[in-house]
Amino acid sequence: MPRRFLPLARRAATAVALSALTVSGLMAVSGSEQATDAAAPLAAKARKANVVTPGDFTGFGFDQCQAPSQAKMNRWLRTSPFWAVGIYIAGDSRACRNQTYLNATWVSTQLAKGWRLLPITLGPQASCQPRFPRYKDDFRISSKANDNGLYAVALRQGRTQAAESVTAAIDLGITTGSTLWYDLEGFDSNNAKCRESALAFLSGWTEQLHALGYVSGVYSSAGSGIRALDDARVTRPTAFTLPDQIWIARWDGIASTSTPYIRADGWMPRSRVKQYRGGHDETWGKVTINIDSNFLNLGQGSVASPEVHCGGVVIPRAGYQVIRPANGTSTPNPVQVKALQCLLQEDGTYAGRIHGRYNGATAAAANAWQSAHGLPVTPGWTRNDWTALLSAGNRVLLKFGSAGPDVRRVQRALSAAGTDATAAAVRATGVFNWKTDRALRAYQQRIGVPVNGIAGGPTWAALQGGKI
């Protein structure tokens, strides 16, 4: 679908203008009087330090009514498959109005640890939604149409809610460029007034978010709100300002972003989240939380920047061979030797030329590295040595959805250590994908560490110790 993001120059100008507003000033736009000027410095500091969220990511997430405590978040970060978490930040109709732990410090802490946040608003609901209003002081989307058949009141409600949600986001330090999600619960989409007023509300929501420098997301059931948006996208592409991203509620148990309720090209290739399982208890690291399960594919997805080694030396993406000194019948593969020379040079162990010959200087550097890392000193270079060298470095927490040079280290080490088809299938793409997950689990099973698909302390220790 055509993107409705602000032009880059305008977004930058908008972000600067928005950062100059006080929290109380923006609340005046939205009609609320709860914020004070005293909160503005904290919000500005958080905006400056925090990254855009959720940004580019493909992987697993969860959402729950109450944002978990820091202790629970820390435990799940280390033990669960999740990298993303939905949090309710605004809306008079949300169930958990009072959040015990959610504040600017909580947000900045999670972002610094690598969590992707999905800030959710649950405000006015469709006029035909029977479960709302939830309280005495919340209300539904107006289904009153103008003489020209347009739903101007609903449109204004959407704009007002967006301004209030931006205020909440700023107070929490959620920076411009991040996606704010509107939770529109399922409704009877065959009710024309109910459907059209809901679409007008969401149009106002998106328009106002764009004006304030945020990305628009909408959560709804696949068969009602999401289908109505997709029908509008195809049959009336200029009638509404459509959200940039959609969050599909479809509890089919399939961890993907597909659903038969909407067309295959809608918000594709990477502008979708799917909530594929509803409320249930999950336990990770002996900590239980009642969650919904989600799969995200947003932005560019999980991507890794290109790598460059030693001025262009190729480090194989997979397939590391034992290197033995040359003899009368065989010579080591020069591609493999160049990779070894380059990696030892980057480590500071080898200072010679990278020429692909396993000569005396190369062997001496290899022996020095083996000795320094507690490995047997041998005339050549073994799979154990490759495993340890390729994984050398900081022990960064990695799991499905992670991306970057640290993922390449794990992928290459698994390839070097592996003896089965799962390891052979791993390539050093820099993206922690399903093949990487399977190979890591097979390795963990083989060497006797917890099998969880997470590259944590025990797994890193085994790889860096050359254990195969």
C-alpha positions in Angstrom: 0.0 0.0 0.0 1.2 3.6 -0.5 3.0 4.8 2.7 1.5 7.8 4.4 4.6 8.8 6.3 5.5 12.4 6.5 8.2 13.5 4.1 11.6 13.3 5.8 12.2 17.0 6.0 8.8 17.7 7.4 9.1 14.8 9.9 12.4 16.2 11.1 10.9 19.7 11.5 7.9 18.3 13.2 10.1 16.3 15.6 12.1 19.5 16.5 8.8 21.5 17.0 7.3 18.7 19.1 10.4 18.4 21.3 10.1 22.2 22.1 6.5 21.8 23.4 6.0 21.4 27.1 4.0 18.4 28.2 1.3 20.6 29.7 1.1 22.5 26.4 0.4 19.4 24.4 -2.1 18.3 27.0 -3.9 21.5 26.4 -4.2 20.5 22.7 -5.8 17.2 23.8 -8.1 18.7 26.4 -6.4 17.1 29.4 -5.1 19.0 32.4 -3.2 16.2 34.2 0.4 17.0 33.1 2.6 19.7 34.5 5.6 21.7 33.2 7.8 19.9 35.7 7.4 16.6 33.7 8.8 18.2 30.5 12.6 18.1 31.3 12.3 14.3 32.1 10.4 13.7 28.9 12.9 15.7 26.9 15.8 13.8 28.4 14.2 10.4 27.7 13.3 11.4 24.1 16.9 12.3 23.5 18.3 9.0 24.9 15.7 6.5 23.7 15.6 4.7 20.4 12.6 4.6 18.1 10.4 1.7 18.9 9.7 -1.0 17.7 11.7 0.0 14.7 13.0 -2.7 12.3 12.2 -6.1 13.7 11.0 -9.6 12.9 10.4 -11.9 15.9 8.2 -12.7 18.9 6.5 -10.4 21.3 3.9 -10.5 24.1 1.4 -8.1 25.6 -0.5 -8.0 28.9 -2.7 -5.7 30.8 -0.2 -4.6 33.5 3.4 -3.8 32.5 5.5 -6.3 34.4 8.0 -5.4 37.1 11.6 -4.9 36.3 12.6 -8.2 37.9 10.1 -10.1 35.7 11.3 -8.2 32.6 14.9 -9.1 33.3 14.1 -12.7 33.9 12.0 -13.0 30.7 14.7 -11.2 28.7 17.2 -13.9 29.6 14.9 -17.0 29.4 12.0 -16.3 27.0 11.8 -16.1 23.2 10.4 -12.6 23.3 12.1 -9.3 22.3 8.9 -7.2 22.1 6.3 -6.2 24.7 3.0 -4.4 24.4 2.2 -1.8 27.0 -1.0 0.2 27.7 -0.1 3.8 27.9 -3.4 5.7 27.3 -7.1 5.5 26.8 -10.0 5.9 29.2 -11.4 2.4 28.3 -8.3 0.4 29.0 -8.7 -2.2 31.8 -5.5 -1.4 33.6 -5.7 2.3 34.0 -3.3 2.3 37.0 0.1 1.0 36.0 2.2 0.0 39.0 5.5 0.0 37.2 5.1 1.9 33.9 7.0 5.2 33.9 9.8 6.9 32.0 12.5 5.0 33.8 10.8 1.7 33.1 10.6 2.6 29.4 14.2 3.8 29.0 15.4 0.7 30.9 13.6 -1.7 28.6 14.8 0.0 25.5 18.4 0.1 26.7 18.2 -3.6 27.3 17.0 -4.3 23.8 13.3 -4.7 24.3 11.0 -3.4 21.5 7.9 -1.6 22.9 4.4 -1.5 21.5 2.6 1.4 23.2 -1.1 0.8 23.1 -4.1 3.1 23.5 -7.6 1.7 24.3 -10.0 4.7 24.2 -13.4 5.2 22.5 -14.7 2.0 20.9 -17.0 1.3 18.0 -20.6 2.5 18.6 -21.9 -1.0 18.2 -19.4 -2.7 20.5 -21.5 -4.2 23.3 -18.8 -4.4 26.0 -18.1 -0.6 26.1 -18.3 1.9 27.7 -16.4 0.1 30.4 -16.7 2.8 33.1 -18.9 5.8 33.8 -16.4 8.3 32.4 -15.5 6.7 29.1 -17.5 6.8 25.9 -18.0 5.3 22.4 -17.1 6.6 19.0 -19.9 8.9 17.8 -21.9 7.4 15.0 -23.5 10.7 14.1 -23.2 11.5 10.5 -23.2 15.0 8.9 -25.7 16.0 6.3 -23.1 15.0 3.7 -22.8 11.5 5.2 -19.4 12.1 6.8 -18.5 11.4 10.4 -16.9 14.6 11.5 -17.4 14.0 15.2 -15.7 10.6 15.0 -12.9 12.1 13.1 -12.3 14.8 15.7 -12.5 12.2 18.5 -9.7 10.3 16.7 -7.5 13.4 16.5 -8.1 14.2 20.1 -7.3 10.7 21.3 -4.1 10.8 19.2 -3.0 14.1 20.8 -3.7 12.6 24.3 -1.7 9.5 23.4 1.2 11.5 22.1 1.2 13.4 25.4 1.4 10.0 27.3 4.1 8.8 25.0 6.2 12.0 25.5 5.8 11.7 29.3 7.1 8.1 29.1 10.0 9.1 26.8 8.7 7.3 23.7 10.4 9.2 21.0 9.0 10.6 17.7 9.2 8.1 14.9 7.9 5.4 17.1 4.7 3.5 16.4 1.7 4.2 18.7 -1.1 1.6 18.4 -4.8 2.1 18.8 -6.7 -0.9 20.2 -10.1 -1.1 18.5 -11.9 -4.1 19.8 -13.9 -6.4 17.6 -17.3 -5.1 16.4 -20.1 -5.8 13.9 -18.5 -4.5 10.7 -21.8 -5.2 8.8 -23.3 -2.3 10.8 -22.6 0.5 8.3 -22.8 3.5 10.7 -20.7 1.7 13.3 -18.1 0.7 10.7 -17.8 4.0 8.9 -17.6 6.1 12.1 -14.9 3.7 13.4 -13.0 4.2 10.2 -13.3 8.0 10.5 -12.0 7.8 14.0 -9.0 5.8 12.9 -8.4 8.2 10.1 -8.3 11.1 12.6 -6.0 9.1 14.8 -3.6 8.5 12.0 -3.7 12.1 10.7 -2.9 13.6 14.1 -0.1 11.1 14.8 1.5 12.0 11.5 1.2 15.7 12.3 3.0 15.1 15.7 5.8 12.9 14.2 4.7 9.4 15.2 3.9 6.3 13.1 0.3 5.1 13.2 -0.6 1.5 14.2 -4.0 -0.1 14.6 -4.9 -3.3 16.5 -8.2 -5.0 15.8 -9.7 -8.3 15.1 -9.0 -9.8 11.7 -12.6 -10.2 10.9 -13.9 -6.8 11.8 -11.6 -3.7 12.2 -8.7 -5.1 10.1 -10.9 -6.4 7.4 -12.8 -3.0 7.3 -9.4 -1.2 6.9 -8.3 -3.5 4.2 -11.6 -3.2 2.3 -11.2 0.6 2.5 -7.6 0.4 1.3 -8.7 -1.5 -1.9 -12.2 -0.1 -2.7 -11.9 3.5 -1.3 -8.2 4.3 -1.2 -8.7 8.1 -0.8 -11.6 8.0 1.6 -9.6 7.6 4.8 -6.0 8.1 6.0 -5.0 4.5 6.7 -2.6 3.4 9.4 1.0 2.7 8.5 1.0 -0.6 10.4 -1.6 -3.1 11.5 -1.8 -5.5 14.4 -4.1 -8.4 13.5 -5.9 -10.3 16.3 -6.3 -13.8 14.9 -5.9 -16.6 17.4 -5.0 -19.4 15.0 -1.8 -20.5 16.9 0.4 -19.8 13.8 3.4 -17.6 14.6 3.3 -15.5 11.4 1.6 -12.3 10.1 -0.7 -14.1 7.7 -4.5 -14.3 7.8 -7.1 -15.2 5.2 -9.3 -12.3 6.4 -7.4 -9.7 4.4 -5.7 -9.6 1.0 -2.1 -10.8 0.8 -0.7 -7.5 -0.4 -2.1 -5.4 2.5 0.5 -3.8 4.7 3.2 -6.0 3.2 5.9 -6.9 3.1 6.7 -5.7 6.6 4.0 -3.6 8.3 2.2 -6.3 10.2 1.9 -7.8 13.7 -0.3 -10.8 14.4 -1.6 -11.7 17.8 -1.8 -15.4 17.2 -2.7 -16.6 20.7 -5.0 -15.0 23.3 -4.7 -14.8 27.0 -2.8 -17.6 28.7 -0.1 -18.2 31.3 3.5 -18.7 30.2 6.4 -19.4 32.5 10.0 -18.6 31.7 12.8 -18.6 34.2 10.2 -19.6 36.9 8.3 -16.4 36.3 4.7 -16.7 35.1 2.8 -13.9 33.3 -0.6 -14.0 31.7 0.0 -12.9 28.1 -1.2 -12.8 24.5 1.4 -14.0 22.0 2.4 -12.0 19.0 4.7 -12.3 15.9 6.1 -9.0 14.4 7.4 -8.2 11.0 8.0 -4.4 10.9 10.1 -1.9 9.1 12.9 -3.6 7.3 12.5 -6.6 9.6 15.6 -7.8 11.5 18.5 -6.8 9.4 22.3 -6.8 9.7 24.6 -4.3 8.2 27.2 -5.6 5.7 30.5 -6.7 7.2 34.0 -5.8 6.1 37.1 -7.7 7.3 40.8 -6.8 6.8 40.1 -4.6 3.8 37.9 -7.1 2.0 39.1 -10.5 3.1 36.2 -13.0 2.8 35.3 -14.8 6.0 33.2 -17.8 4.9 29.6 -17.8 5.9 29.8 -21.5 6.7 32.0 -24.5 6.2 35.2 -24.3 8.1 37.9 -26.8 7.3 40.7 -28.3 9.4 44.0 -26.7 8.4 47.1 -28.8 8.4 50.6 -27.7 7.4 51.4 -28.3 3.7 53.1 -31.5 2.7 54.0 -33.2 -0.5 50.4 -34.2 -1.3 48.2 -31.5 0.1 48.0 -27.7 0.6 45.6 -25.9 3.0 42.7 -24.1 1.3 44.0 -20.5 0.8 40.5 -19.1 1.4 40.4 -20.8 4.8 43.9 -19.7 5.6 43.2 -16.1 4.7 40.2 -16.1 6.9 42.3 -17.5 9.8 45.0 -14.9 9.2 42.5 -12.1 9.1 40.7 -13.1 12.3 44.0 -13.5 14.1 45.0 -10.1 12.8 41.8 -8.6 14.1 42.5 -10.2 17.5 45.9 -8.7 17.5 47.7 -12.0 17.4 49.0 -12.0 13.9 50.9 -9.1 12.3 51.9 -10.7 9.0 50.5 -10.4 5.5 47.2 -12.0 4.6 48.3 -14.2 1.7 46.6 -17.6 2.2 49.7 -19.6 3.0 49.9 -21.5 6.3 53.6 -20.6 6.9 55.7 -20.4 10.0 54.4 -16.9 11.0 50.8 -18.0 10.7 51.4 -21.2 12.6 53.2 -19.3 15.4 50.2 -16.9 15.7 47.8 -19.8 15.7 49.7 -21.5 18.4 49.9 -18.3 20.5 46.1 -18.0 20.2 45.5 -21.6 21.2 47.7 -21.2 24.2 46.1 -17.9 25.3 42.7 -19.5 25.2 43.4 -22.8 26.9 43.2 -24.9 23.8 45.7 -27.7 22.9 48.6 -26.3 20.9 48.8 -28.3 17.7 50.7 -28.0 14.4 47.4 -27.1 12.6 44.0 -25.6 13.2 41.0 -27.8 14.3 37.3 -27.4 14.3 37.5 -26.8 18.0 39.9 -23.9 17.3 37.6 -22.5 14.7 34.6 -22.7 17.0 36.4 -20.8 19.7 37.9 -18.1 17.4 34.7 -17.5 15.5 32.7 -16.9 18.7 35.4 -14.9 20.5 34.2 -11.5 21.9 31.6 -10.2 24.2 28.9 -12.6 25.4 25.8 -10.8 24.1 22.3 -12.1 24.7 20.9 -13.3 21.4 17.7 -15.1 20.3 15.3 -15.3 17.4 15.0 -11.8 15.9 18.4 -10.6 16.9 20.6 -9.1 14.2 24.1 -7.8 13.8 27.8 -8.9 14.0 27.3 -10.8 17.2 24.8 -13.1 15.5 27.3 -13.7 12.7 29.8 -14.9 15.4 27.3 -17.4 16.7 26.3 -18.6 13.2 29.8 -19.1 12.1 30.8 -20.9 15.4 27.7 -23.2 15.1 28.7 -24.1 11.5 32.3 -24.9 12.7 31.1 -26.9 15.6 28.3 -28.8 13.9 28.2 -32.3 12.5 24.6 -32.5 11.4 22.2 -31.0 8.8 21.0 -28.2 11.1 24.6 -26.8 11.5 25.2 -27.3 7.7 22.2 -25.2 7.0 23.4 -22.2 9.0 24.9 -19.3 7.1 26.4 -16.2 8.6 23.7 -13.8 7.5 23.7 -11.8 10.7 20.0 -12.4 11.3 18.9 -14.9 14.0 16.4 -16.9 11.9 14.7 -20.3 12.2 17.8 -22.1 10.9 20.0 -20.5 13.5 17.4 -21.3 16.2 17.3 -25.0 15.2 21.1 -25.3 14.9 21.6 -23.6 18.3 19.1 -25.9 20.0 20.8 -28.9 18.4 24.2 -27.7 19.7 22.8 -27.0 23.2 21.3 -30.5 23.3 24.6 -32.1 22.1 26.9 -30.4 24.7 24.5 -30.6 27.6 23.5 -26.9 28.3 19.8 -25.7 28.7 18.1 -26.1 25.4 16.3 -22.8 24.9 17.5 -21.4 21.6 19.0 -18.5 23.4 22.7 -17.6 23.2 23.4 -16.8 26.8 26.2 -17.3 29.2 26.5 -21.2 29.2 26.2 -21.4 25.4 28.8 -18.7 24.9 31.2 -20.3 27.4 30.9 -23.6 25.5 31.5 -22.0 22.1 34.4 -19.9 23.2 35.9 -23.0 24.9 35.9 -24.7 21.6 33.4 -27.4 22.7 32.0 -29.3 19.8 
